[in-house]
């Protein structure tokens, strides 16, 4: 039984690392290329107050939060925040473009759905554990 648990832990560690790397690279790219400025302008144009501040906050959270994700710290809070960010992007940006990101479509929701699903599995693995009985 111990081997199965260690394999599960290794699997979740791998998923956390890959997801953290993907999210961090997204944030670092936006920060280093100045992409948070047009992102902020777009948010302002969509009616969000302080669009630039929100964009910079999301960018920094993608970078800093990824460290927590990989380290396995504060996972429910980190994952919930990421899920809210990416679900909002899914609704505002990707949903009107359909399912596919590339190939049969472009800029669709498939990548966001995969990322949100992965974050849910990382942040809430205890959902599938049986309840402890009081004896």
C-alpha positions as CSV (number, residue, x, y, z in Angstrom):
1,X,0.0,0.0,0.0
2,X,2.9,2.4,0.7
3,X,4.1,2.1,-2.9
4,X,0.8,3.2,-4.3
5,X,0.7,6.3,-2.0
6,X,4.2,7.3,-3.0
7,X,3.3,6.9,-6.7
8,X,0.2,9.1,-6.1
9,X,2.4,11.7,-4.4
10,X,4.9,11.5,-7.3
11,X,2.1,11.9,-9.8
12,X,0.7,15.0,-8.0
13,X,4.1,16.5,-7.7
14,X,4.7,16.0,-11.4
15,X,1.3,17.6,-12.2
16,X,2.0,20.5,-9.8
17,X,5.5,21.1,-11.4
18,X,4.3,21.0,-15.0
19,X,1.3,23.2,-14.3
20,X,3.4,25.6,-12.3
21,X,6.0,25.8,-15.1
22,X,3.3,26.5,-17.7
23,X,1.6,29.2,-15.5
24,X,4.9,30.8,-14.5
25,X,6.1,30.9,-18.1
26,X,2.9,32.7,-19.1
27,X,3.4,35.3,-16.4
28,X,7.1,35.8,-17.1
29,X,6.5,36.2,-20.8
30,X,3.8,38.8,-20.2
31,X,6.0,40.6,-17.7
32,X,9.2,40.6,-19.7
33,X,7.5,41.6,-23.0
34,X,5.4,44.3,-21.4
35,X,2.2,42.4,-22.4
36,X,0.5,43.4,-19.1
37,X,0.1,46.9,-20.6
38,X,-2.1,45.9,-23.5
39,X,-3.8,43.3,-21.3
40,X,-4.6,46.1,-18.8
41,X,-5.8,48.3,-21.6
42,X,-8.1,45.5,-22.8
43,X,-9.5,45.0,-19.3
44,X,-10.2,48.7,-19.0
45,X,-11.9,48.7,-22.4
46,X,-14.1,45.8,-21.1
47,X,-15.2,48.0,-18.2
48,X,-12.9,46.8,-15.4
49,X,-11.6,49.6,-13.1
50,X,-7.8,49.7,-12.7
51,X,-7.3,47.4,-15.7
52,X,-3.5,47.9,-15.7
53,X,-3.3,47.1,-12.0
54,X,-5.4,44.0,-12.4
55,X,-3.3,42.9,-15.3
56,X,-0.1,43.4,-13.4
57,X,-1.5,41.7,-10.3
58,X,-2.5,38.6,-12.4
59,X,0.9,38.6,-14.0
60,X,2.7,38.7,-10.7
61,X,0.4,36.1,-9.2
62,X,1.1,33.8,-12.1
63,X,4.8,34.1,-11.3
64,X,4.7,34.0,-7.5
65,X,1.8,31.7,-7.1
66,X,3.6,29.1,-9.2
67,X,6.3,28.8,-6.6
68,X,3.6,27.9,-4.0
69,X,2.0,25.5,-6.5
70,X,5.3,23.6,-7.1
71,X,6.1,23.6,-3.4
72,X,2.7,22.3,-2.5
73,X,1.9,25.1,-0.2
74,X,-1.6,26.8,0.3
75,X,-2.9,24.7,-2.6
76,X,-6.6,25.3,-2.1
77,X,-6.1,29.1,-2.0
78,X,-3.6,29.2,-4.9
79,X,-5.7,26.9,-7.1
80,X,-9.0,28.7,-6.4
81,X,-7.4,32.0,-7.4
82,X,-6.0,30.5,-10.6
83,X,-9.3,28.8,-11.4
84,X,-11.2,32.1,-11.0
85,X,-8.7,34.0,-13.2
86,X,-8.7,31.4,-15.9
87,X,-12.5,30.8,-15.8
88,X,-13.0,34.5,-16.2
89,X,-10.7,34.5,-19.2
90,X,-12.5,31.4,-20.6
91,X,-15.8,33.3,-20.4
92,X,-14.6,36.7,-21.6
93,X,-12.1,35.7,-24.3
94,X,-12.2,32.0,-25.3
95,X,-15.8,30.9,-25.2
96,X,-16.9,32.9,-28.2
97,X,-14.2,31.1,-30.3
98,X,-15.5,27.6,-29.7
99,X,-13.6,24.6,-28.4
100,X,-10.3,24.3,-30.3
101,X,-7.3,26.4,-29.6
102,X,-5.6,25.5,-32.9
103,X,-6.4,23.2,-35.8
104,X,-10.1,23.2,-36.4
105,X,-10.4,26.6,-34.6
106,X,-8.4,29.2,-32.8
107,X,-8.3,30.7,-29.4
108,X,-11.0,28.3,-28.1
109,X,-11.6,27.0,-24.6
110,X,-9.9,23.5,-24.7
111,X,-6.6,24.7,-23.1
112,X,-8.4,26.7,-20.4
113,X,-10.6,23.7,-19.6
114,X,-7.6,21.5,-19.2
115,X,-5.7,24.0,-17.0
116,X,-8.8,24.6,-14.8
117,X,-9.3,20.8,-14.5
118,X,-5.7,20.3,-13.6
119,X,-5.8,23.0,-11.0
120,X,-9.0,21.5,-9.5
121,X,-7.3,18.1,-9.2
122,X,-4.2,19.7,-7.6
123,X,-6.1,21.9,-5.1
124,X,-8.7,19.5,-4.0
125,X,-7.4,15.9,-4.0
126,X,-9.0,15.2,-0.7
127,X,-12.4,15.3,-2.3
128,X,-11.9,11.7,-3.4
129,X,-10.7,10.4,-0.1
130,X,-13.2,8.5,2.1
131,X,-14.4,10.3,5.2
132,X,-12.8,9.4,8.5
133,X,-15.1,7.5,10.7
134,X,-15.5,8.6,14.3
135,X,-15.0,5.5,16.6
